[in-house]
């Protein structure tokens, strides 16, 4: 039987999907709202998806956070954190709160700057987490205090309700958390939960 190998051809400990890296009592996603109304349900599902991204990156150093998945992809966990900060900012500040704020990482000349601008630098990692935290805090306050029928706009200026946005954000995180599962497993063998 072949021994699974990591990026640098080192032997990797294989975990099974049933293995847990967190016990239920230590999982910050447990114990949230259940049987709540529509807003509470949407916000709880989004909270859990945001926490999942954090958990996927927990305990990694700057080199591991910036490690690319596979060529030619520019995807990394650091890139995902930066991307989600950009997504939160674009939707909540620009599209819904109407703030005229610049993009954090993307630009006209580098629309993938959130992924292209990563490097194994602890300061870049700290800045990305700080940016993500600021954008999440703004989004949480906006979503908590705004009617679900409030209409904002997407990047094409099409109308979107806050309700639709919250569902979209859950989907956006869920999709990227799937990427994060694979990136983390490639880094140190830790599988998703």
C-alpha positions as CSV (number, residue, x, y, z in Angstrom):
1,X,0.0,0.0,0.0
2,X,1.4,3.4,-1.0
3,X,2.1,5.9,1.8
4,X,0.3,9.2,1.3
5,X,2.8,12.0,0.6
6,X,2.5,15.8,1.3
7,X,3.8,18.7,-0.7
8,X,7.4,18.1,0.1
9,X,7.1,14.3,-0.4
10,X,7.0,13.7,3.4
11,X,4.8,11.0,4.8
12,X,1.4,12.4,5.8
13,X,-0.7,11.0,8.6
14,X,-4.0,10.0,7.2
15,X,-7.1,10.9,9.1
16,X,-10.5,9.5,8.4
17,X,-13.5,11.8,7.7
18,X,-15.0,10.6,11.0
19,X,-12.0,11.8,13.0
20,X,-12.7,15.1,14.8
21,X,-10.2,17.8,15.5
22,X,-12.6,19.5,17.8
23,X,-14.7,17.9,20.5
24,X,-18.3,19.2,20.4
25,X,-18.0,21.0,23.7
26,X,-14.9,23.0,22.3
27,X,-16.5,23.8,19.0
28,X,-17.4,27.6,18.9
29,X,-20.1,26.8,16.3
30,X,-22.1,24.8,18.8
31,X,-24.7,26.2,21.1
32,X,-26.0,29.0,18.9
33,X,-29.5,30.0,18.0
34,X,-31.8,27.2,17.2
35,X,-35.5,27.3,16.4
36,X,-35.2,31.0,15.9
37,X,-37.0,33.3,13.5
38,X,-35.8,33.9,10.0
39,X,-33.3,36.6,10.9
40,X,-31.8,34.6,13.8
41,X,-31.6,31.5,11.6
42,X,-29.8,33.3,8.7
43,X,-27.4,35.1,11.0
44,X,-26.6,31.9,12.9
45,X,-25.8,29.9,9.7
46,X,-23.6,32.8,8.5
47,X,-21.9,33.0,11.9
48,X,-21.1,29.3,11.8
49,X,-19.7,29.6,8.3
50,X,-17.5,32.5,9.3
51,X,-16.2,30.5,12.3
52,X,-15.5,27.6,10.0
53,X,-13.1,29.7,8.0
54,X,-11.3,30.7,11.2
55,X,-11.1,27.1,12.3
56,X,-9.6,26.0,9.0
57,X,-6.8,28.5,9.5
58,X,-6.3,27.9,13.2
59,X,-2.7,27.2,14.4
60,X,-1.0,27.9,11.0
61,X,2.0,30.1,10.5
62,X,2.4,32.7,7.7
63,X,4.1,30.2,5.4
64,X,1.3,27.8,5.7
65,X,-1.4,30.5,5.3
66,X,0.3,31.7,2.1
67,X,0.9,28.2,0.7
68,X,-0.7,27.8,-2.7
69,X,-3.0,24.9,-3.4
70,X,-1.7,23.4,-6.7
71,X,-0.4,25.1,-9.9
72,X,-1.6,27.1,-11.7
73,X,-4.1,28.1,-8.9
74,X,-3.3,31.2,-6.8
75,X,-5.6,30.0,-4.1
76,X,-4.3,29.9,-0.5
77,X,-5.9,30.2,2.9
78,X,-4.5,33.7,3.3
79,X,-6.0,34.5,-0.1
80,X,-9.4,33.1,1.1
81,X,-9.3,35.3,4.2
82,X,-8.5,38.4,2.1
83,X,-11.1,37.4,-0.5
84,X,-13.8,37.1,2.1
85,X,-12.8,40.5,3.6
86,X,-13.3,41.9,0.2
87,X,-16.6,40.1,-0.4
88,X,-18.0,41.3,3.0
89,X,-16.8,44.9,2.2
90,X,-18.2,44.9,-1.3
91,X,-21.6,43.6,-0.4
92,X,-22.3,45.2,3.0
93,X,-20.5,48.5,2.9
94,X,-20.7,49.3,-0.8
95,X,-23.8,47.5,-2.1
96,X,-26.0,47.9,1.0
97,X,-24.8,50.7,3.2
98,X,-24.0,52.9,0.2
99,X,-20.5,53.7,1.4
100,X,-18.1,54.9,-1.3
101,X,-15.1,52.9,0.0
102,X,-12.2,51.6,-2.0
103,X,-11.6,47.9,-2.4
104,X,-9.1,46.5,0.0
105,X,-7.1,44.2,-2.3
106,X,-8.6,44.1,-5.7
107,X,-8.1,46.8,-8.3
108,X,-8.9,47.5,-12.0
109,X,-5.4,46.3,-12.9
110,X,-5.4,43.3,-10.5
111,X,-9.0,42.0,-10.0
112,X,-7.5,39.0,-8.2
113,X,-5.3,41.0,-5.9
114,X,-6.9,39.3,-2.9
115,X,-5.2,36.0,-4.0
116,X,-2.3,37.4,-6.0
117,X,-1.0,39.6,-3.2
118,X,-0.3,36.9,-0.7
119,X,3.2,36.2,0.8
120,X,4.5,34.2,3.8
121,X,4.7,37.4,5.9
122,X,3.2,37.4,9.4
123,X,2.3,41.1,9.0
124,X,0.2,40.3,5.9
125,X,-1.6,37.6,7.8
126,X,-2.3,39.8,10.7
127,X,-3.5,42.6,8.4
128,X,-5.8,40.2,6.6
129,X,-7.4,38.9,9.8
130,X,-7.8,42.5,11.0
131,X,-9.5,43.5,7.7
132,X,-11.7,40.5,7.8
133,X,-12.7,41.2,11.4
134,X,-13.5,44.8,10.6
135,X,-15.7,43.8,7.7
136,X,-17.5,41.0,9.6
137,X,-18.2,43.4,12.5
138,X,-19.7,46.0,10.1
139,X,-21.7,43.3,8.3
140,X,-23.0,41.8,11.6
141,X,-24.2,45.2,12.9
142,X,-25.8,46.1,9.5
143,X,-27.6,42.8,9.3
144,X,-28.8,42.9,12.9
145,X,-30.2,46.5,12.6
146,X,-31.6,46.4,9.0
147,X,-34.9,45.0,7.7
148,X,-34.6,41.8,5.8
149,X,-36.6,43.4,3.0
150,X,-34.1,46.3,2.6
151,X,-32.9,46.5,-1.0
152,X,-29.3,47.0,-1.8
153,X,-27.4,46.3,-5.1
154,X,-25.0,43.8,-6.4
155,X,-21.9,44.6,-8.5
156,X,-24.1,45.1,-11.6
157,X,-26.4,47.5,-9.7
158,X,-29.2,44.9,-9.8
159,X,-31.5,45.1,-6.7
160,X,-31.0,42.5,-4.0
161,X,-32.8,42.1,-0.6
162,X,-30.8,41.8,2.6
163,X,-32.5,38.4,3.0
164,X,-31.0,37.3,-0.4
165,X,-27.6,38.7,0.5
166,X,-27.5,36.7,3.8
167,X,-28.3,33.5,1.9
168,X,-25.7,34.4,-0.7
169,X,-23.1,35.0,2.0
170,X,-23.8,31.6,3.6
171,X,-23.3,30.0,0.1
172,X,-20.1,32.0,-0.5
173,X,-18.5,30.9,2.7
174,X,-19.7,27.3,2.4
175,X,-18.1,27.1,-1.1
176,X,-14.9,28.6,0.0
177,X,-14.8,26.6,3.2
178,X,-14.8,23.5,0.9
179,X,-11.7,24.9,-0.7
180,X,-10.3,25.6,2.8
181,X,-10.9,22.0,3.7
182,X,-8.7,20.8,0.9
183,X,-6.0,23.4,1.4
184,X,-5.7,22.6,5.1
185,X,-5.6,18.8,4.4
186,X,-2.8,19.5,1.9
187,X,-0.8,21.5,4.5
188,X,-0.9,19.2,7.5
189,X,-3.4,16.4,6.9
190,X,-6.1,18.0,9.1
191,X,-9.5,17.1,7.6
192,X,-12.7,19.1,7.6
193,X,-15.2,19.2,10.3
